[in-house]
Amino acid sequence: MTSPLSPAHHSLDPEHGRHLLLQMLRIRKLEEKCVELYSAAKIHGFLHVYIGEEAVAAGVLDTLSPEDAVVATYREHGHALLRGVEAGAILAEMYGCLEGCCRGRGGSMHLFDAATHFYGGNAIVAGGLPLAVGLALADKMAGRSNVTVCFFGDGAVAEGEFHESLNLAALWQLPVLFCCENNLYAMGTALGRSESQTDIALKAAGYEISAWAVDGMDVLAVEEAARRAVDAVRSGGGPHFLELRTYRFRAHSMFDPELYREKAEVLKWQERDPITLLRRSMEAAGQLAGEEWAQLESAADTEVAAAVDFAETGTLEPMEELTRFVYCDRRTP
Ligand SMILES: Cc1ncc(C[n+]2csc(CCOP(=O)(O)OP(=O)(O)O)c2C)c(N)n1
């Protein structure tokens, strides 16, 4: 737990550091509010928060261009937010309102936004991998220089789709970056209880894919690795793979008594909270004054408060619309 920070901390541009802090804080504050709203029965259905894993989304997504595609799992609120989906549209989606990014039909697990090339929000474990391979194949066939980034959990490694997707991506040299968010557990199953080989990067390398493991709690280490990988993919280097070693601080979802891990383990990982790590490192280097931290917190709080107001005034779809989008509407030309 005391592993050193990446050398990138020594050459950090303070403005960029503050930007990354803000991105992680935006996710943290939005999701803390989601937990509150869920408990107040404003949000229904499933809710999986990313708290503790923010450095992964913040570090990777900062390296992308607007035309690149992003595919994520059901733990995707942060990815959608940093990709550019408005916090209000995310929260309204969780409220089931028409103003949500999917008209309230997707909910927490199925955020989707074609305008920002954010292709889910996929509830099926490993379901995003073939989708990402398809997007990358389309880009390659059309001669576009886009990169598709696919986020998935360590639980996906046990699925056939993981292996089929890695194989085809390598065979066809597709422009895709696989990002495994290894938080050590798939619901209540520890990685070592389901995998004979727990080194996931090594497993990916078996498909002839450049793969390496990264400290997923250190946003600068994540960003550095992601930049290297994204540049290589974009310049025709074929698929790349990052295993981002991270940890979720909260339960798997809102229904999880957490009987499969010790409280002491959670506390140990919380000592490496990604937000605190960067904040402390910047403070020690004289790059972050007290009022600057307060400004970042206040900016994130303001955004979340506006998102709550937006969702609270949202409208529910009328009953007559219930079957709309279920079958194709033949009235549309
Ligand atoms: C194909 C499939 N099998 C089972 C499930 C039930 N399920 C939901 S989440 C989950 C665990 C996935 O863990 P992981 O991929 O490590 O992601 P994390 O939740 O840790 O982010 C399982 C088994 C599912 N959604 N899809």
The ligand as an ORCA input file, in Angstrom:
! r2SCAN-3c Opt
* xyz 1 1
  C     -22.614    -12.074    -18.107
  C     -22.948    -11.626    -16.705
  N     -22.807    -12.506    -15.699
  C     -23.095    -12.127    -14.429
  C     -23.526    -10.853    -14.166
  C     -23.820    -10.432    -12.725
  N     -22.759     -9.523    -12.285
  C     -22.992     -8.212    -12.232
  S     -21.655     -7.369    -11.750
  C     -20.717     -8.753    -11.593
  C     -19.291     -8.678    -11.141
  C     -18.378     -8.079    -12.157
  O     -17.175     -7.699    -11.555
  P     -16.047     -6.924    -12.325
  O     -16.093     -7.261    -13.768
  O     -14.762     -7.185    -11.637
  O     -16.451     -5.398    -12.203
  P     -16.642     -4.491    -10.905
  O     -18.083     -4.645    -10.486
  O     -15.683     -4.968     -9.875
  O     -16.371     -3.101    -11.374
  C     -21.478     -9.862    -11.911
  C     -20.977    -11.240    -11.867
  C     -23.675     -9.975    -15.250
  N     -24.073     -8.715    -15.078
  N     -23.338    -10.361    -16.506
*
